Amino acid sequence: MAEQASKLHLYNTLSRKKEPFEPLNDPHVGIYVCGPTVYGDAHLGHAKSYVSFDVVVRYLRYLGYKVRYVQNITDVGHLVDDAEEGEDKLSKQARIEKVQPMEIAEKYTYTYFRDMDALNVLRPDIAPRASGHIPEQITMVKKLIENGHAYNANGNVYFDVSSDKEYGKLSGRKLEDAEAGTRVKTASDKRSPEDFALWKKADDAHIMKWNSPWSLGYPGWHVECSAMSTKYLGESFDIHGGGLDNQFPHHECEIAQAECAHDKDFVKYWLHNNMVTLEGQKMGKSLGNAISLHEFFTGDHKLLTRAWNPEVIRFFLLQSHYRSTTDFSEEALSGAETGLKNLHSMIKTIEGAEAGNSDTYDLEALKDSVEGVMNDDFNSAQAVAILFEQLKEIRKQITYKKTPSNIEEIKEFLHDFVDGVLGIWPQEGGGNEELTKGLIELLIEIRKDARSDKNFELSDKVRDDLKDLGIQLMDGKEGTAFEIE
């Protein structure tokens, strides 16, 4: 791999420290991210996770790695709470909407990808559905029983947590903590309260059920990810990602299942994104304060005063580190909107510049700065800050007719990084940008004429009024340049 790739460090939840990234089969990288449970529209919390891992995948490819990105669709097995008894989330929503569960799965899988596409989140290479991989899950359960890590109890199959001495290594929880963390009540047919379900026997009312050696039933939530990730990425792979709230019990149980079934390390690096909060409280469907992405895009929610461009939401999320909490407010979105407009304005000025004969801009220093912060656990927020600072200087040079001689190389880097990694390239058809630029230049000419006529009152008024609009005029030997704040 390239020299910069060897400098990449990421925070591994498993070791609780930053580690150099060394893939198992360089230059190939396998990454699995827990996808949505498709029983409702995606919200801002989902956007935080999938935009974050979208940037991770994009940056790995930018560095030259050949990435296979797998993100599942949970369309069966996820119960409405953490109990081992209860109703599947899709079945419950199907009952509410008076349709079949698979109609719910189709509806919300479609809206999920629709909203991710709007956020410019790249589609995963493989998006397996839990309901389409029942045989693989049954095979894994069989292995766990054969290896002495699971048992059949009246058609229900449970993982025997006491058989796995390393259970808890991801979250740091001890066995005695498991009961409180994994379920509300304990099924009576378990040997121990901390054991979790691999397969559940379905009652007559349960719609989604399949034949298995143990009963007519359905898989537990955790086993789907262990089965599907290893099917497509191998029994050991590089990166597993997901939300911090999935660290326990879901990811802990994934590790137990996979390692006890295959007797080898499951995942080398575990990455967890933090949550989105609303006034300091976690935003989520179960808490009733989730604003769906579609509602953001349309403005159709009581907590919103207007519609928001998906690109603004993506930029808003990029301005905080993936492991940091992101606190939502429309004021913060408005600030992101202004920042994105400024960034796009600078990029368009650079894109429109013709080859210059001034001094070469130190592009390598810019690359080193941007890649340096990205190599420090994918710090997109600092990368954006560096771009703002440096692009402002490049635009100033162009405005003063001192376009760097390597402007084409600068353009190429911006395409590779701003478009290819951050995914926030300005859209085509920037007629308003050209109109704005033309009007500002016209006012600069009017001000110049006023100064020549010693009409300083008019000259000052043009300068001050433009400043009030966020446009700073800068007088120099080469003439007057402007900068949009």
LINNOR-V332162 format. One record per residue. N is the residue number from 1. PSI is psi in whole degrees, -180 to 180 (none if undefined). OMEGA is omega in degrees with one decimal (* if undefined). Layout:
BEGIN
{{N/PSI/OMEGA} {N/PSI/OMEGA}}
END
This chain:
BEGIN
{{1/165/178.4} {2/160/-178.1} {3/-42/-178.5} {4/-35/179.9} {5/-37/-178.5} {6/-15/-179.1} {7/-6/-177.3} {8/127/173.8} {9/142/177.1} {10/154/-179.5} {11/119/-178.2} {12/113/179.4} {13/-30/-177.3} {14/-40/-179.3} {15/-11/-178.0} {16/39/176.5} {17/165/174.8} {18/138/-178.6} {19/150/173.0} {20/141/-178.7} {21/117/178.8} {22/97/-175.7} {23/155/-177.0} {24/-31/-175.5} {25/61/-178.4} {26/131/10.6} {27/12/-178.1} {28/139/178.9} {29/128/174.3} {30/128/179.3} {31/133/178.2} {32/131/177.8} {33/131/178.4} {34/121/-179.3} {35/-172/-174.2} {36/153/164.3} {37/114/-165.2} {38/73/175.8} {39/6/179.1} {40/171/-178.8} {41/148/176.4} {42/147/-180.0} {43/-172/-174.0} {44/-31/176.2} {45/-41/175.6} {46/-42/-179.7} {47/-41/178.7} {48/-47/-177.6} {49/-49/-170.7} {50/-27/170.7} {51/-42/179.4} {52/-49/-177.4} {53/-23/171.7} {54/-43/178.7} {55/-39/176.9} {56/-50/-179.2} {57/-45/179.7} {58/-42/-177.2} {59/-39/176.5} {60/-40/177.9} {61/-37/176.2} {62/-38/179.5} {63/-10/176.6} {64/1/178.6} {65/150/175.1} {66/102/-170.0} {67/133/166.4} {68/116/-174.5} {69/119/179.9} {70/130/177.6} {71/120/-172.1} {72/165/169.0} {73/116/178.2} {74/107/179.9} {75/15/173.2} {76/151/169.8} {77/-11/-177.4} {78/106/-176.5} {79/163/-172.4} {80/-18/172.0} {81/-169/-176.8} {82/11/177.5} {83/162/176.2} {84/0/174.4} {85/155/176.2} {86/-166/-173.0} {87/141/174.8} {88/142/-177.0} {89/-40/179.4} {90/-38/178.7} {91/-41/179.0} {92/-46/-179.6} {93/-35/177.3} {94/-39/177.7} {95/-39/179.3} {96/-44/-176.7} {97/-3/177.7} {98/49/176.5} {99/178/176.5} {100/149/178.5} {101/-39/-179.1} {102/-22/171.4} {103/-40/175.7} {104/-45/-179.5} {105/-45/-179.0} {106/-44/-177.7} {107/-50/-173.2} {108/-17/168.2} {109/-42/178.2} {110/-49/-176.6} {111/-31/177.1} {112/-53/-178.5} {113/-33/175.3} {114/-47/-177.5} {115/-36/176.4} {116/-39/176.0} {117/-41/179.6} {118/-33/179.0} {119/4/-178.3} {120/35/173.0} {121/122/-179.0} {122/142/176.7} {123/143/175.1} {124/158/177.2} {125/-35/178.1} {126/132/178.8} {127/75/-175.4} {128/145/177.1} {129/141/179.4} {130/-41/-177.3} {131/-19/179.4} {132/2/-177.8} {133/37/176.7} {134/-43/179.5} {135/-41/179.5} {136/-37/179.5} {137/-40/177.4} {138/-40/178.8} {139/-42/179.5} {140/-40/178.6} {141/-42/177.3} {142/-46/179.7} {143/-41/-178.9} {144/-37/176.2} {145/-45/-179.9} {146/-36/-177.7} {147/1/177.2} {148/19/-178.5} {149/1/-179.4} {150/161/-177.7} {151/151/178.9} {152/129/177.8} {153/95/176.7} {154/39/178.4} {155/-13/172.8} {156/140/178.2} {157/129/-178.4} {158/147/172.8} {159/131/179.8} {160/97/-174.9} {161/-33/-178.8} {162/-17/-179.0} {163/-12/-178.2} {164/103/-175.3} {165/-17/-178.1} {166/3/179.9} {167/128/-178.5} {168/-1/-174.2} {169/-24/178.6} {170/-48/-174.7} {171/-20/-176.0} {172/8/-179.7} {173/145/176.2} {174/165/-177.3} {175/-37/-177.7} {176/-16/176.8} {177/-17/-168.8} {178/-39/-175.7} {179/-44/-179.4} {180/-30/-174.0} {181/-18/-172.0} {182/-11/-178.5} {183/157/178.1} {184/-40/176.9} {185/162/-173.3} {186/131/176.8} {187/141/-172.1} {188/-18/-176.5} {189/10/177.1} {190/152/173.5} {191/-38/-179.6} {192/147/-176.4} {193/-26/-177.6} {194/-11/178.5} {195/148/-177.8} {196/158/-172.0} {197/134/170.3} {198/-33/178.6} {199/137/-179.3} {200/133/174.2} {201/131/-176.5} {202/143/172.8} {203/178/-174.6} {204/-29/-176.0} {205/-14/-175.7} {206/123/-174.1} {207/-46/-176.3} {208/110/-179.2} {209/151/-175.5} {210/157/175.4} {211/143/175.9} {212/169/177.8} {213/-15/-172.6} {214/-34/-179.3} {215/168/167.6} {216/113/-173.1} {217/-149/-175.1} {218/158/-175.7} {219/159/170.1} {220/162/-176.2} {221/-44/-171.0} {222/-34/-171.1} {223/-26/-177.8} {224/-44/-175.6} {225/-38/176.6} {226/-43/-176.9} {227/-44/-175.2} {228/-37/-179.6} {229/-43/-178.6} {230/-28/176.8} {231/-44/-172.8} {232/-18/-176.8} {233/-7/-178.5} {234/166/-175.7} {235/-21/170.8} {236/133/177.4} {237/179/-164.3} {238/-58/-169.3} {239/134/169.8} {240/127/-179.1} {241/166/177.5} {242/179/179.5} {243/151/-180.0} {244/-31/-179.6} {245/-12/177.3} {246/-4/-178.6} {247/-43/175.4} {248/129/9.3} {249/-14/-166.6} {250/-55/-176.5} {251/-34/176.6} {252/-42/-179.8} {253/-35/175.4} {254/-47/-179.5} {255/-48/-178.1} {256/-47/-178.3} {257/-52/-173.9} {258/-44/-175.1} {259/-33/177.9} {260/-25/177.4} {261/-37/-172.2} {262/-10/178.2} {263/44/175.0} {264/163/179.4} {265/138/-174.6} {266/-61/-175.1} {267/139/-179.0} {268/-44/-177.3} {269/128/175.9} {270/123/179.5} {271/133/-179.8} {272/126/174.9} {273/149/178.4} {274/179/-170.5} {275/169/170.5} {276/134/179.4} {277/155/174.3} {278/108/-175.8} {279/42/174.7} {280/-7/179.9} {281/141/178.8} {282/138/176.9} {283/124/-179.4} {284/158/-178.8} {285/-43/-174.9} {286/-23/-179.6} {287/-7/175.8} {288/11/-179.2} {289/17/-178.8} {290/131/172.6} {291/122/-178.0} {292/156/178.9} {293/-38/178.8} {294/-36/177.0} {295/-36/173.9} {296/-44/-175.6} {297/-28/-178.5} {298/-17/-176.6} {299/10/-173.8} {300/71/175.9} {301/144/-174.8} {302/-25/-179.6} {303/-4/-177.6} {304/145/177.9} {305/-10/-176.4} {306/172/174.1} {307/152/-178.4} {308/135/178.2} {309/134/178.8} {310/-34/180.0} {311/-35/177.7} {312/-40/178.8} {313/-42/177.6} {314/-46/-179.3} {315/-40/176.8} {316/-44/-179.0} {317/-34/179.6} {318/-18/-177.4} {319/3/171.3} {320/148/-179.9} {321/147/-175.5} {322/-26/179.1} {323/1/178.1} {324/153/173.5} {325/138/176.6} {326/115/-178.8} {327/122/-175.4} {328/139/165.8} {329/154/177.6} {330/-28/176.4} {331/-42/178.0} {332/-40/176.8} {333/-39/178.8} {334/-41/176.8} {335/-40/177.8} {336/-38/179.4} {337/-46/178.1} {338/-44/179.3} {339/-42/-179.1} {340/-39/177.1} {341/-42/179.5} {342/-43/178.8} {343/-46/179.5} {344/-38/178.5} {345/-44/178.8} {346/-43/-179.8} {347/-41/-179.1} {348/-37/176.3} {349/-44/179.4} {350/-42/179.2} {351/-35/-177.9} {352/-5/-176.7} {353/139/175.9} {354/164/-177.6} {355/132/-178.2} {356/172/178.8} {357/17/177.8} {358/-177/-178.1} {359/148/177.0} {360/132/176.5} {361/142/-177.8} {362/78/-177.2} {363/-35/-179.7} {364/-36/178.7} {365/-39/177.1} {366/-46/178.8} {367/-46/-178.8} {368/-40/-179.4} {369/-48/-178.1} {370/-48/-179.5} {371/-30/178.4} {372/-45/179.8} {373/-32/176.4} {374/-34/177.7} {375/-13/175.7} {376/71/175.7} {377/41/170.6} {378/54/-176.2} {379/81/-178.2} {380/-32/-178.1} {381/-45/178.7} {382/-33/177.2} {383/-43/177.8} {384/-43/-179.7} {385/-41/178.8} {386/-42/178.7} {387/-45/178.9} {388/-48/-176.4} {389/-45/-174.7} {390/-39/-179.2} {391/-31/175.8} {392/-40/179.5} {393/-41/179.3} {394/-43/178.7} {395/-40/-179.7} {396/-41/178.6} {397/-42/179.2} {398/-43/-179.0} {399/-36/180.0} {400/17/177.9} {401/32/177.6} {402/49/-177.8} {403/129/179.4} {404/147/-178.2} {405/-22/179.9} {406/35/-177.0} {407/-33/-179.2} {408/-37/177.2} {409/-36/177.0} {410/-45/178.9} {411/-43/-179.0} {412/-43/178.1} {413/-43/-179.9} {414/-40/176.4} {415/-45/-177.4} {416/-40/-172.4} {417/-54/-176.7} {418/-42/178.4} {419/-53/-172.3} {420/-35/-177.0} {421/-54/-176.8} {422/-28/177.6} {423/36/-177.8} {424/41/-179.6} {425/141/178.9} {426/142/-177.8} {427/158/178.1} {428/162/175.2} {429/41/-178.4} {430/52/179.8} {431/-39/-179.6} {432/-35/178.1} {433/-45/-179.7} {434/-40/178.8} {435/-45/179.1} {436/-47/179.9} {437/-44/-179.9} {438/-41/-179.3} {439/-40/178.5} {440/-44/179.4} {441/-35/176.0} {442/-43/179.1} {443/-34/176.3} {444/-41/177.5} {445/-41/178.0} {446/-42/179.1} {447/-40/179.1} {448/-45/178.6} {449/-40/180.0} {450/-40/179.3} {451/-38/177.8} {452/-35/179.2} {453/6/-178.1} {454/28/175.3} {455/73/-173.3} {456/-24/177.5} {457/-46/178.6} {458/-42/179.4} {459/-46/-179.4} {460/-35/-179.0} {461/-43/177.9} {462/-47/-179.8} {463/-48/-175.6} {464/-40/179.9} {465/-39/176.6} {466/-38/178.2} {467/-40/177.7} {468/-27/179.3} {469/3/178.9} {470/21/-179.6} {471/115/-176.7} {472/124/175.3} {473/141/-178.0} {474/111/-179.2} {475/134/178.2} {476/-178/-177.5} {477/-31/-178.2} {478/-1/-176.9} {479/-161/-177.8} {480/125/175.4} {481/166/177.7} {482/157/178.8} {483/129/177.7} {484/118/-176.3} {485/none/*}}
END
